[in-house]
């Protein structure tokens, strides 16, 4: 009957959650500063954390009451109840506190209990300060009266993920207790690892409760660990309760899982157990050698730790949760002090819903709502003081500021600190306080001291092995129908051979561990398979990797990981060619027609400009019109050989000629070099000059079946898919190129360089034209974050350095075919674009010289025009005068004569001035 009444109580409370609260019929008011203030505490007394917390809370209450500056006349009185890690008992205890005018509750210890009694705290507005419920899903949005006075597992799992990332492990196994504490902690770990491109490869949940309750003991733990031992990852994160954790370590040691190669990371449950029960755990230390453990960092606890040994009688030690329990009492004390200073009154009111619900037999009307709960809650959240655990202050998420953890290494009969983690600076060998004093932020180098791992090794474990479950890695090998030198399947077996296979086998042989694998053929054997589809299947988990001539391109690297390239590659254009005979007109080939025309034009322009500048003062540029035309032509052409006989007298003419001779020197040298190449080296001509030529034409283009070249030409180059022709074999290449685009073949083929080199080794009618227009390489493909890709990359670099890679290449790909004569594809002719700068300089010089010359002519013409009398027909006469000025012969001695006349005139004027002065 009693159990029925209790369950009715539970159901009634759950039905009334979230309903608006009204004031009760009666209220019990206390004075502003009451003589006694009641608080409660709920946790498990006989647990590792509970034993320590009980002593710490009692001592905190004594210290608060002994301090006259805190509550100032009010006595803090605490009542403790044990929840025994039971959500039901925890709720019953919380309800009992609500009947005794309790203003705040310290606890609970368990995240499971916290989820349940937080509903009660919300409805009755009593703040709940938990010093040990680390479940990150205990949200302040859902439970506004729940306050976590310890660190959330969100920070602890971030620290674990940074340790894993620091040692470059990519996969871990999580063993957890299957309740709110364990499940939600592992979920936080999963999110933190994903942010660092790591993941949990396997999760093993263990039911909560004792072995006697569940029948879940050593044999069941052994089944889980045997299954884990057959998996790939060797990094194990243990997030459980102490009893289960020690049992797991014992079974793991029995199974040989505490030996070389394994990594065990325990959350702060282990450090709490070691701190509290260290003398009693000496028989368990051998089971935990090399384990890494985390402990909440509490910088100001040294003196209290020494005093705690006296308080506990030496039967158990102090752990970090005991310190947070101590500080929780002080948080309430400081908040109450502020509460009273703000005029807060401790008063309670009944909930009318409970008395009107028809369940009077349960006596629920004895429970009351704390009217000052909201004000006290605000004061708790505004806490700001230095406690035993450090700075006590809550951020906007209601979490304690400055979360930090010690990283411990279990070794011998104890443990040592190998580093620290803090939310602001990450991993460091310095304490967070020292980092803060040096103003070091999160950009400093992440580092830890050396760790002694399981098996008493100091070198970092690899963190993974090939699964010891009898399964072989499925390595896909494409079945090629062409270019089988790279990879091919042996008839009647799954074995393969070729250049790519030899490179892979040689690289695997260099690994410091065995790789169990088998080759799995991929393709129908009738045409080359699609390598993009092969890569997609690797990402989907169908294959564990792929070996072959797989190009490393952007869209593939998004879904798989590639090794270091073992062969250089890139797309090139192959086209037919014809040999060009020198012939009688070979001397015209160095220059393009445009360059010939511009050069000839400038010869005439320069000759004409020099004639204009020299005509008035140089007799060699005068004479009959016929003679002057011949002079212009002869002078301009003779400059080509620097054989001009005419001297230049004007300064402007000399400047123009000097610049022109420099241009002629450059053109002459370029022509000589190009013509020498044409006459001495066999020239090969092709209408296709490279990928740019193919873009401008509508000719058909061939590509290899299964190659990424098809999508690249369409998506990146912009060539219409209708112009592309798939070709499967080297013979198909040759036939299509010989036919040409107009006769159903192709004008050119776009393929990767290794294939092209092999094709051209025995096809002498075709050549590579233009430059390689992509840069890539061939690599082996593996799923994302595969550690094998990293190790094989190192092995490939070793093969390259010791020369084995080149020897494998020579074994499979060196072919004697076309003789290598000194032939080269016709390079582009010299074009105007190579010389336009020279012609521009010369043209500007000619223009400036003519401008200056005509300015001088027009100035003289203007002086003459002013002196001449005005008369009819002045326009025609001025034109005749201008033309005569341009054509007339100017005597260089005129300048001297003008100077003499000007001198005589000045002397005469001086004499006249002197005579006039004498007369005066």
Secondary structure, DSSP 8 states (H G I E B T S, - for coil): -HHHHHHHHHHHHHHTTT------S-EEE--TT-SEEEEEEEE-TTSHHHHHHHHHHHHHHHHHHH-TTTSSS-EEEEEEEE-TT-HHHHHHHHHHHTTTT--EEEE-SSHHHHHHHHHHHHHHT-EEEESS---TT--TTT-TTEEE-S--HHHHHHHHHHHHHHTT--EEEEEEESSHHHHHHHHHHHHHHHTTT-EEEEEEEE-SS-HHHH---HHHHHHHHHHHHTSSB-EEEEES-HHHHHHHHHHHHHTTTTSTT-EEEE-HHHHHHHHHHGGGGGGGGGGGTT-EEEEE--TT-HHHHHHHHHHTTTSS---HHHHHHHHHHHHHHHHHHHHHHTT---EEEE-HHHHSSS-GGGTGGG-EEETTHHHHHHHHHT-EEEETTEEEEB-TTS-BSS-EEEEEEEETTEEEEEEEEETTTEEESS-HHHHHHTT--TTS--------BTTTB-S----B---SSS--EEEEEE--SS-TTT-EE-TTSS-EESHHHHHHHHHHHTSSS---EEEEEES-SSS---HHHHHHHHHTTS-SEEESS-B--HHHHTTEEE---SEEE-EEEEEE-EEE---TTGGGTTB-HHHHHHHHHHHHHHHHHHHHHHTTT-GGG-S-HHHHHHHHHHHHHHGGGT-------SHHHHHHHHHHHHHHHHHHHHHHHHHHHHHHSEEEE-S--SHHHHHHS---EEEETT-THHHHIIIII---GGGEEEE-SHHHHHHHHHH-GGGTS-SEEEEEHHHHHHHHTS-TTEEEES-----EEE--EEETT-HHHHHHHHHHHHHHHTTHHHHHHHHHH----S---SEEE----B-GGGTHHHHHHHHHHHHHHHHHHHHHHHHHHHHHHHHS---TTHHHHHHHHHHHHHHS---TTHHHHHHHHHHHHHHHHHHHHHHHHHH-
